[in-house]
Amino acid sequence: MTTPEILAPAGDFICLQAAIDAGADAVYFGLGTFNMRARSGVNFRVEDLPEIARRCAARGVRRYLALNAIMFEGEADEVERTVVAAKPFVDAFIVSDWGVVDICRRHGATFHISTQMSTSNSAAVRFLAGQGASRVVLARECTLAEVNKIHAAVPSVELECFVHGAQCVAESGRCFMSHAVFGKSACRGECVQPCRRRFLVKAVDLYEDESGRPVHEDSKAEFVVGPHTVLSARDLCSLPFVDRLMAAGIASFKIEGRARNANYVKTVTAAYRRAVDAVAAGRYTPELVAELTASVRTVFHREFSEGLYFGRPGADQFADSEDSLATTVKRHVGVVIDYFLKAGIAQVKVQDHALRPGDPIQIHGTTTGVVELEVGELRRDDEILDCCEKGGWATFKAPRCRVGDKVFFVESTGRGEK
């Protein structure tokens, strides 16, 4: 059994470092244009590419640039400039438009076919490989049995599949709902996710009685659709069947979440790293699955499901809640104002949530990534503190962090999976 690549999302440098530290084999990211998160504010700039490449190369982590939005007439020159600028710093481009495929081919750039191309059979995979694709991200509609058959039919082509994160009601992401309602195209990375809301069914042609009076009043002809948010798919969680995904021959396990925070990236990447390594070592047990599933429930998620790996969608694939079911939430404490390297001591200015000994906290920074710890002794010079309130400062032992890093208190929400 081949050990698959763990492919993590990176929306900024904090997420990038968190993914690397958590054991990702590869990361994927965007440059603010022509990708499926182009307008979400979670993108790098062209000038960031050398630093991305430096950090990743130091740890042997591969880099994939998402260029998977549709390309309209007149935009080829801009896409080509992006490919030329990024090619020295990335290992592959993720694409879904045939025009972008052509640009990659002309410049000798390695490219992967995005799930937006809805590739769902071995004939399509074989054809795409013939056009130069080195990897195909299969359509999310594919069942595990179908993935297995596709791999058996074209074993020479790398297959990538999503294993965790948000799923779109238009499974492979080609949706026009946001565009129709708000003029923001999902196919251009602008989706405002109207599908995640509850919906109201309202009668618009009211029946009249013999006297011409309406049988229904407007206020009585409205119904909130329930119990599900009927267009909001549950999040995918594959931890309980990672062994079966590995047996199917998938080359890359893709984690969704370029718009999610660094804590999510670190937690989920670390969970799948442990799961994959456990399968390879013969230590994958129900107890480990339960532990890892509990860990990913601490960060943002909707209700979990198995996606479509074991069958076509039904009512059980849709979320009952609009809200995250994360079992923890971060509260902003303050900022690191100094770090004493020899002593391993951080000095923190408390700006919001008070800080106490024993508090579980996280420190986030563009170089630090995400550091988790429990606060030990709190001091202010020679004074030992029971609490540091808003407006004060305190020092405590901490792993290496940097001035300007943000500090968060991690609070239990009391919520759980429905």
N, C-alpha and C positions, 0 to 999 in steps of 0.2 A: 504494500500500500504506500503510495507516494504522499508525503506530507505536503499539504497545500500551502500556498502563500496566504498570509493574513494581510489583507488590504484594508487600510484604515483611512477615514476621511480627515482632511486638514483644512480648516477654514481660516486659520491665522497661525502665527508662530507659536502661540501657547498650545494650540491643538496639535501642531506638528511635533513639538517637543514631547507632548504627552503621548502621542502615538508611538514615537521612537522609543521612549522610555518603557512603554507598556509591552514592547516586543513585536511591533508591526514589522513585517517583511517588506512592505511597500506602502506608499501613501498616494492618494489622489487629491488633486486640488484644482482650482480655477484661477484665472487671471482677470476676472471682472468682465469678461466678454465672451460671447459664443459658448456658454455652458449653462447647464440646467439649474445653476444657482447664481446666475449673472447679476441679479438685482437684490440679492439677499444680504449683501454687506459682508459676506464671508468669502473673500477672495484676496489673493495676493496681487502684487504688481510685477511687471516685467523686471524691474530693477531688484526685486526680491529673489529672483531665480538663482543667482550665484550663492546666496546664503542658504537657500533651501537645499541646493545641491551639496554644499559643503557639509551641512549637518547630516544629511542622509548618507552621503558617501562615507563619512567617518564611522558610521555604524552598519554599513552594507545594506542600506534601505533603498529600494527602487522608487523612482518618481514617475507618476503618470499625470499628464495634464489633460483635464477635461475640455474638449472642444466639441461637445456633443449636442449643441443647439442646431436648429435648422439655419441654413445660410441663404439669405435672399439675394436676388440679383443686385449687383453693384457692391457686394460686400467681400468678394473674393480677395481683393488686394489687401484688405485689413487682416483677413484670416491668414493669408500667405505671410504677411509681415510677422504675425504672431508665431507661426510655425518656424520661420527662419530664426527669430530671436530666441525661441525656447528650445529648439532642437539640441544645442550643445549641453543643455542642463537637465534634460528629462530622458527617461528610458523609453517612453511611448506616449502617444496621443490617444485619447479616447474619443471616437468620432461616430457620428450617425448619419451624416449627410454625404451623398456621393461626391459632391463638389469638394468637400474637405478631404475625402479619400483621395481624390485626384491630386490635390495639392500635396498631400503627404507623400504620395507615390513619386511625384515629380522631384521632390526634395530628398528622397531616400530616407524619409522619416518612418520609424516603426509606429504602427497604429493598431489599436484594438477597436473592435466594433462594439459600440454601446448597446445597452439593453433597449434604447429607444428605437433601434432598427427591428425589434421584435423577432429575433431569430429563434425559431422554435422547432427546427428539424435538421437532420444531418445533411440533406441536400443543400440547404441554404448555407450551413457551416462550410461545407466543401467548396461551394461557389465563392464564398467570401475569402476563404484561404487562397483560392486561385487568383483573387484580385490583390493579394498581398497582405491580408490581415494576419497578424501573428497570434491573435487571441480573439475569441468571440464571447461577449457577455450575453448569456442566453436570456430570452424573454422570461419574465417572472411567472408567466402562465405555465411554464413547463413543470410537469410533475417530476418527482425523483426518478420514477421508472423511465420516463422519457429522457431525462438527463443521462441516465445510465446507458440507454440505447444509442443516444447521439455520440457519447464518448466511445462506445464499442465500434460504431460505424466509422468514426473519423478520429482514431486515437492520436494521430499526429498533430492535431490542432488543440491548443490550450483552450479550455472552457473556464469561464468565470461565472460565478453565481452569487447573488445576494444571500447572506445568511442572517442578517440582523438589521432591524430598524424600520422606519416608516414605509408603508406601502401605499401606492396610489390606487384609487378606484379604477383608473385607467392603468392597468397593472404595469405596463412598460412605459408609462409616463407620457404618452401622446394624448393630451387632454385639451379640450377647448372651452371648458366650463368657465375658468377664470377670464379668458379672453372675451367670451360672450357676455359676461356680466359686468366686468370691470375694465375691459380693454387691455388686460395684462396677460400676455400669452405664456402659458406653461411651457410651450415648445421653444420659448426664447429665454427661459430661466426667470420669468417674472411672476410665477403663480402666487396668488394671494390666498389660496386654499379655501375657497367657499365650500368645498366638499366636506370640510371638517365640522361644519355647523349642523345644528338641528334644523329641520325644515317644517314649514307650515303649509298644509293643504287647505286651499280656500276655494269655495264655489264662486265662479264668476258669471254664470248664467243661471240666475235664481228662478225657480219655478214660480208661477203665479196661480192663484185660485180663480174661480169663475168670475170674481169681481175685479180681477186684474191686480190684486194685492199680492206682494211677494209671500211665498210660503215660508221662506227662511229670512231672517234678519242677518245682515252681514256679520254681526258679532257672534252669531250662533252657527255660522257656516264655515268656521275655521277649525282646523284640527292640527295639533302638533304631532308629526309622525313619530311613532315610538314602537318599541322601546329603544331602538337603535338610532344612532346618528347614521342615517341610511346610506350615505355615500362615503362615510369615513371608514376605511379599512383598518383593521387591527394591525399593530406592529408585528413584524416577523421576529421570532426567536427560535433559532435552530439548535441551541445548546443540547436539548434532549436527544437529538439525532445526528450530532456531528460525526459519529462513527459511520453512519449510513451515507452521509454526504461524501466522506473521504473514500468510502468503498466505491462510490459511483465514478470516481476518477476526476473530480473537479480540481482544476489546477490552482484556482484562486478563490478564497472566501472573502467576499466583499461586504464591508460594514457600511450601511447607509448612515448619513449624518453630518454632511458638511456644514449644515446650518445649526448644529447642536454644539454645546460648549465643551471645553477641554476636559471637564470631569467625566462627561459622557464618553468622550473618545478614549480616555485612559481606562475607565472601568470596563467598557465593552471590549476594547482591544485586548486587555489583560485576560478577560474571561475566555475569549476564544483562543488566545495563545495557550492558556493552561489546558483547555479542552482538547485542542489538536495535539499538543505534546503528550497528554495523558493517553489518548488513543494510540499514538505511535509507541508509547512505552508499555501498553497493556494495563494502564491504571485508570481507565475511564469507567467510573462506577456510578450507580444511581445517587450515591451520597455526594459525589463530586458535582454531578449535574444539579442537584438541589442547592448546593452551596453557590455554584456559579450563577444559577438563575436568580437566587436571592440577591447576589451582588449587582446584577444588571437591573434589578428592580429598584435599586436605590437611586437611579438616575432617570431622567425624563423618559417616559414611555406611555403608550396607551395600553389597552389590554393586549396580551400576547396571543399569537396564533402560530400555526405551522405553515402559514402562507398557503400556497397551492401545491406544495410538494407531495401531498397525499390525496389530492382530489380537487375538482373544480369548485368555484366559490359557492357558498351557501350563506344563510342568515348568520351562522356562527362566525363568519369572517369579518363582521362589521362591529365597530366599537359602540359600547353603550354610553360612553362618557366623552365629553368634549375636552376634558382636562387631563393633564398628566397624572399618572398613578404612581409617580416616584415615591419611594418610601423615605427619602430624605430631601431636604431643600437647603440651599446655601443662603446664609445671612451675611451681608457685608460687615466686616469688623473694621478694617482700616488698611493701612499701607505700611510696608517695611521702610523705615527711614534710615536704618543702618544695619550692617552685619559684621560681627567681629569674628573673622575667619579662624584665628587660632583657638578661640574659646568655643566656637560653634554656637554663638549667641545671636539671636535676631532681636532688633529693637523695633517695636511696632507702635505707630500712632493710631489710637483707637478713635475712629470717626463715627461709627454707628453702633453696632451690637457690642455690648460689654464682653470682656474677656475674663475667664476664670480658670484656675488650675483644674485640670481634668477635662477641659472642653476639647471635643474633637474638632480639628480645624483643617483647612486646606490653604496652601499658599500657591497662587497662580502667577506666572511670569513668562515673558516671551522667551527667555533663556532657561528659566527654572522649569518650565512646564507645569506640572501639578504635583505638589508634595503634600502628603497626608501625614498628620501626626496628632498626638494628644498632648495638650499643653501641660508641662510640668510645673516647676516652681516659677512663679511670677515675681519679678523684682523691679524696683525703681531705685537705682543706686544701691544703697545698703538696706533699703526697706523691702520686706517680704509682703506681697500684696495678696489679699483674699479675692480682690476684684479690681479690674481696671475699667473705669467707666468712660463713656464718650468724652472726648476732649483730653484724655490723659495719654500717657505712654507707658510701656512696660517692656521688659526684656525676658526672654525665655530661650531654652536650648532648642535648636532647630537644625535640620540639614541645610546645606548650602542654599541660600536664596539671595536675591539682589535688591538693592534700593529701588523702590517703585513697585515691587511686587504687591499684589493684592492679597489680603487675608480674609478668609471666610469661616464663619462658624457653621458647622454641619448639624442641622436639626432634624430629628425624626418627625415625619408628618403624620404617622399613625395610619397612613393609607396602605392598601395592599391590592393585589390583583383581584379583580372581581371573578 
